[in-house]
């Protein structure tokens, strides 16, 4: 009962409606689901996860296209790590320069006071962020995602932050449709079709798993011989030694040469990507400079010779 009242206290009246429209990409939902599933597998129990939503904004229309995780600590309340956010935002800006921070996501059912506390911290980054909540435990056929925006309303004569539910529309691109279709086929059951890549990866996984089990068995057998629990078998020891000699020698000159060749190739690709981006930025600068010079008349035409 207390939880229900707490949830009702953070929601605006039923007559309040959202003032923005939201386009939500499936990639965001997949990222949140993967984030929650991974944390649950690592910790052994379900835990709340928090992350940032990025995309594009045009007037009162938001298009949420991607997301990234946020680090937080819990003492009395949830506290977002701003240094981590600043680092991640800088990294994303290098790749997605046209996207902005639009809000944050978390897992759970209806909003509560803890969400209000986190939302106030997010408001220090964006004045009007949205919140996306994904309920991983729902069994409804509908998408378990709800979105909210915050409003300031008078409650008992005091200005209070409340949530208003938003309606959203799913928007997909061609790459997202292919990825979602592939995941749906893989998760629909054993009888479903799977791609050749998935089948090959599964075969490699099974082979590596079987090899690891056999190596572990040999290791336990040798340890048992050292402890005197089983009689020594020189034939088995010779086979084990022969097996270890088949492993590649990582310190050989051939390996080092191949390793550094591949390493330099990767660095070269990264360097070429940086040069390409710099050329693109320079081209935009020159174009804008020439447009400005054309508007300034004769002096502009004289200066234009400096740039292409």
C-alpha positions as CSV (number, residue, x, y, z in Angstrom):
1,X,0.0,0.0,0.0
2,X,2.8,2.4,0.8
3,X,4.5,1.6,-2.4
4,X,1.4,2.3,-4.4
5,X,0.8,5.7,-2.6
6,X,4.5,6.5,-3.2
7,X,4.1,5.8,-6.9
8,X,0.9,7.9,-7.1
9,X,2.6,10.8,-5.4
10,X,5.2,11.2,-8.3
11,X,2.6,11.1,-11.1
12,X,0.7,14.1,-12.3
13,X,-3.1,14.1,-12.4
14,X,-4.8,11.9,-15.0
15,X,-5.8,15.0,-17.0
16,X,-2.2,16.0,-17.7
17,X,-0.9,15.1,-21.1
18,X,2.6,15.1,-22.6
19,X,3.8,18.0,-24.6
20,X,6.3,16.3,-26.9
21,X,6.2,13.4,-29.4
22,X,8.8,10.6,-29.3
23,X,10.2,8.4,-31.9
24,X,11.9,5.3,-30.3
25,X,14.3,3.1,-32.2
26,X,14.4,-0.6,-31.4
27,X,18.2,-0.4,-30.9
28,X,17.6,1.5,-27.7
29,X,15.2,-1.2,-26.3
30,X,17.7,-3.9,-27.2
31,X,20.6,-2.1,-25.5
32,X,18.6,-1.7,-22.3
33,X,17.5,-5.3,-22.3
34,X,21.1,-6.4,-22.9
35,X,22.4,-4.1,-20.1
36,X,19.9,-5.5,-17.6
37,X,20.4,-9.2,-18.6
38,X,24.2,-8.8,-18.5
39,X,24.2,-7.2,-15.0
40,X,21.8,-9.9,-13.8
41,X,24.0,-12.7,-15.1
42,X,27.1,-11.1,-13.5
43,X,25.6,-10.3,-10.1
44,X,23.4,-13.4,-9.9
45,X,20.2,-11.4,-9.2
46,X,18.1,-8.7,-10.8
47,X,19.3,-5.2,-10.2
48,X,18.3,-1.8,-11.4
49,X,20.3,-0.4,-14.3
50,X,20.6,3.2,-15.4
51,X,21.8,4.7,-18.7
52,X,21.6,7.7,-21.0
53,X,19.4,8.3,-24.1
54,X,20.8,10.1,-27.1
55,X,19.3,11.1,-30.4
56,X,18.0,14.1,-32.2
57,X,15.6,16.9,-31.3
58,X,13.6,19.1,-33.6
59,X,11.2,21.4,-31.8
60,X,8.9,19.3,-29.6
61,X,9.8,16.1,-31.4
62,X,12.4,13.7,-30.1
63,X,14.0,10.8,-31.9
64,X,15.8,8.5,-29.5
65,X,18.3,6.6,-31.6
66,X,20.9,5.1,-29.2
67,X,21.9,4.8,-25.6
68,X,24.9,4.1,-23.3
69,X,25.3,2.9,-19.7
70,X,25.8,5.2,-16.7
71,X,27.7,4.4,-13.5
72,X,26.1,5.2,-10.2
73,X,26.5,4.6,-6.5
74,X,23.9,4.0,-3.8
75,X,24.5,5.4,-0.4
76,X,21.2,6.8,0.8
77,X,20.0,7.6,-2.7
78,X,21.3,6.9,-6.2
79,X,24.1,9.3,-7.2
80,X,25.1,9.5,-10.9
81,X,28.9,9.5,-11.7
82,X,29.2,12.7,-13.7
83,X,32.8,12.2,-14.6
84,X,31.9,8.9,-16.2
85,X,29.1,10.5,-18.1
86,X,31.3,13.3,-19.3
87,X,33.8,10.8,-20.6
88,X,31.2,8.7,-22.4
89,X,29.5,11.8,-23.9
90,X,32.8,12.9,-25.3
91,X,33.4,9.5,-26.9
92,X,29.9,9.4,-28.4
93,X,30.3,12.9,-29.8
94,X,33.4,11.8,-31.7
95,X,31.3,9.2,-33.5
96,X,27.8,10.6,-33.4
97,X,28.4,14.3,-33.6
98,X,24.8,15.1,-34.6
99,X,23.2,13.4,-31.6
100,X,22.5,15.1,-28.3
101,X,21.7,13.9,-24.7
102,X,17.9,13.6,-24.5
103,X,17.2,11.8,-21.2
104,X,17.8,8.6,-19.3
105,X,16.5,5.1,-18.9
106,X,16.1,2.7,-16.0
107,X,14.4,-0.6,-15.3
108,X,11.4,-1.2,-13.1
109,X,7.6,-0.7,-13.0
110,X,6.0,2.6,-12.3
111,X,8.0,5.7,-11.3
112,X,8.8,6.4,-7.6
113,X,10.6,8.9,-5.4
114,X,14.0,7.4,-6.3
115,X,13.3,8.1,-10.0
116,X,12.5,11.7,-9.1
117,X,15.9,12.0,-7.2
118,X,17.8,10.7,-10.3
119,X,15.7,12.8,-12.6
120,X,16.7,16.0,-10.7
121,X,20.4,15.1,-11.3
122,X,19.8,14.5,-15.0
123,X,18.1,17.9,-15.2
124,X,21.5,19.4,-14.4
125,X,22.7,18.0,-17.8
126,X,19.5,18.6,-19.8
127,X,16.8,21.0,-18.7
128,X,13.9,18.9,-20.0
129,X,15.0,15.3,-20.1
130,X,12.7,12.3,-20.7
131,X,12.7,9.1,-18.8
132,X,12.3,5.6,-20.3
133,X,11.3,2.7,-18.0
134,X,11.6,-0.9,-19.1
135,X,9.8,-3.6,-17.0
136,X,11.7,-6.8,-17.6
137,X,9.3,-8.9,-15.5
138,X,6.1,-8.1,-17.3
139,X,4.3,-10.9,-19.1
140,X,2.1,-8.8,-21.3
141,X,2.3,-9.1,-25.1
142,X,2.8,-5.3,-25.5
143,X,6.3,-3.8,-25.4
144,X,7.1,-3.3,-21.7
145,X,8.3,0.3,-22.2
146,X,6.8,3.5,-20.8
147,X,8.1,7.0,-21.2
148,X,7.6,10.1,-19.1
149,X,8.5,13.7,-19.0
150,X,8.6,15.9,-15.9
151,X,6.4,18.9,-15.0
152,X,6.3,21.2,-12.1
153,X,3.0,21.4,-10.3
154,X,1.7,22.8,-7.0
155,X,1.1,20.1,-4.4
156,X,0.0,21.3,-1.0
157,X,1.1,24.8,-1.9
158,X,4.6,23.7,-2.9
159,X,6.2,23.4,-6.3
160,X,6.8,19.7,-6.9
161,X,8.3,17.7,-9.8
162,X,5.9,15.1,-11.2
163,X,5.9,12.7,-14.1
164,X,3.6,12.7,-17.1
165,X,3.3,9.7,-19.3
166,X,4.3,10.1,-22.9
167,X,3.1,8.3,-26.0
168,X,5.8,7.1,-28.4
169,X,6.1,5.6,-31.8
170,X,8.6,2.9,-33.0
171,X,10.8,4.1,-35.8
172,X,13.2,1.7,-37.5
173,X,15.9,1.9,-40.1
174,X,16.9,-0.9,-42.5
175,X,19.8,-2.1,-40.5
176,X,17.7,-2.2,-37.3
177,X,15.0,-4.2,-39.1
178,X,17.5,-6.8,-40.2
179,X,19.0,-7.0,-36.7
180,X,15.7,-7.3,-34.9
181,X,14.4,-9.9,-37.4
182,X,17.6,-11.9,-36.8
183,X,17.3,-11.8,-33.0
184,X,13.6,-12.7,-33.2
185,X,14.4,-15.8,-35.3
186,X,17.2,-16.9,-33.0
187,X,15.0,-16.4,-29.9
188,X,11.7,-17.9,-31.2
189,X,12.7,-21.5,-30.5
190,X,14.8,-24.5,-31.6
191,X,12.7,-25.0,-34.7
192,X,13.3,-21.5,-36.0
193,X,15.7,-20.7,-38.8
194,X,19.1,-19.4,-37.9
195,X,21.7,-17.6,-39.9
196,X,24.9,-19.3,-41.2
197,X,27.0,-17.0,-39.0
198,X,25.1,-18.1,-35.9
199,X,25.4,-21.7,-36.8
200,X,29.2,-21.4,-37.4
201,X,29.7,-19.5,-34.1
202,X,27.7,-22.1,-32.3
203,X,29.8,-24.9,-33.8
204,X,33.0,-23.1,-32.8
205,X,31.7,-22.6,-29.3
206,X,30.9,-26.3,-28.9
207,X,34.3,-27.3,-30.1
208,X,36.1,-24.9,-27.8
209,X,33.9,-26.0,-24.9
210,X,34.7,-29.6,-25.5
211,X,38.5,-28.9,-25.8
212,X,38.4,-27.0,-22.5
213,X,36.7,-29.9,-20.8
214,X,39.3,-32.4,-22.1
215,X,42.2,-30.2,-21.1
216,X,40.6,-29.7,-17.6
217,X,40.3,-33.5,-17.3
218,X,43.9,-34.1,-18.2
219,X,45.0,-31.4,-15.7
220,X,43.0,-33.0,-12.9
221,X,44.5,-36.4,-13.8
222,X,48.1,-35.1,-13.6
223,X,47.4,-33.4,-10.3
224,X,45.9,-36.6,-9.0
225,X,49.1,-38.4,-10.0
226,X,51.2,-35.8,-8.2
227,X,49.2,-36.3,-5.0
228,X,49.6,-40.0,-5.3
229,X,45.9,-40.7,-5.7
230,X,46.3,-42.6,-8.9
231,X,49.3,-44.6,-10.2
232,X,51.7,-42.8,-12.5
233,X,51.4,-43.6,-16.2
234,X,54.4,-42.6,-18.2
235,X,52.5,-43.1,-21.4
236,X,49.9,-40.5,-20.4
237,X,52.6,-38.1,-19.3
238,X,54.3,-38.4,-22.6
239,X,51.0,-37.8,-24.5
240,X,50.4,-34.7,-22.3
241,X,53.9,-33.4,-22.9
242,X,53.4,-33.9,-26.6
243,X,50.1,-32.0,-26.5
244,X,51.8,-29.0,-24.8
245,X,54.5,-29.0,-27.5
246,X,51.8,-28.5,-30.1
247,X,50.8,-25.2,-28.7
248,X,52.1,-22.2,-30.7
249,X,55.2,-20.5,-29.3
250,X,54.0,-16.9,-28.7
251,X,57.5,-15.5,-28.3
252,X,58.7,-16.6,-31.7
253,X,60.0,-14.1,-34.2
254,X,57.3,-15.1,-36.8
255,X,54.5,-14.5,-34.3
256,X,55.9,-11.1,-33.2
257,X,56.2,-10.0,-36.8
258,X,52.7,-11.0,-37.6
259,X,51.4,-9.5,-34.4
260,X,53.0,-6.1,-35.0
261,X,52.0,-6.1,-38.7
262,X,48.3,-6.6,-37.7
263,X,48.7,-4.0,-34.9
264,X,50.1,-1.4,-37.3
265,X,47.3,-2.2,-39.8
266,X,44.7,-1.4,-37.2
267,X,46.4,1.8,-36.2
268,X,46.7,2.8,-39.8
269,X,42.9,2.2,-40.3
270,X,42.2,4.4,-37.2
271,X,44.6,7.1,-38.5
272,X,42.9,7.1,-42.0
273,X,39.5,7.4,-40.3
274,X,40.8,10.4,-38.4
275,X,42.2,12.0,-41.5
276,X,39.0,11.4,-43.4
277,X,37.0,13.1,-40.7
278,X,39.5,16.0,-40.6
279,X,39.2,16.4,-44.4
280,X,35.4,16.4,-44.1
281,X,35.5,19.1,-41.4
282,X,38.0,21.1,-43.5
283,X,35.7,20.8,-46.6
284,X,32.7,22.1,-44.6
285,X,34.8,25.0,-43.3
286,X,36.0,26.0,-46.8
287,X,32.5,25.8,-48.2
288,X,31.1,28.0,-45.5
289,X,34.1,30.4,-45.9
290,X,33.5,30.7,-49.7
291,X,29.8,31.4,-49.1
292,X,30.6,34.1,-46.7
293,X,33.1,35.7,-49.1
294,X,30.6,35.6,-52.0
295,X,28.2,37.6,-49.8
296,X,30.9,40.2,-49.2
297,X,31.4,41.1,-52.9
298,X,34.6,41.9,-54.6
299,X,36.8,41.5,-51.5
300,X,35.3,38.1,-51.0
301,X,36.2,37.1,-54.6
302,X,39.8,38.2,-54.1
303,X,40.1,36.2,-50.9
304,X,38.5,33.2,-52.4
305,X,41.7,32.5,-54.2
306,X,43.2,31.5,-50.8
307,X,40.8,28.5,-50.6
308,X,40.3,26.4,-53.7
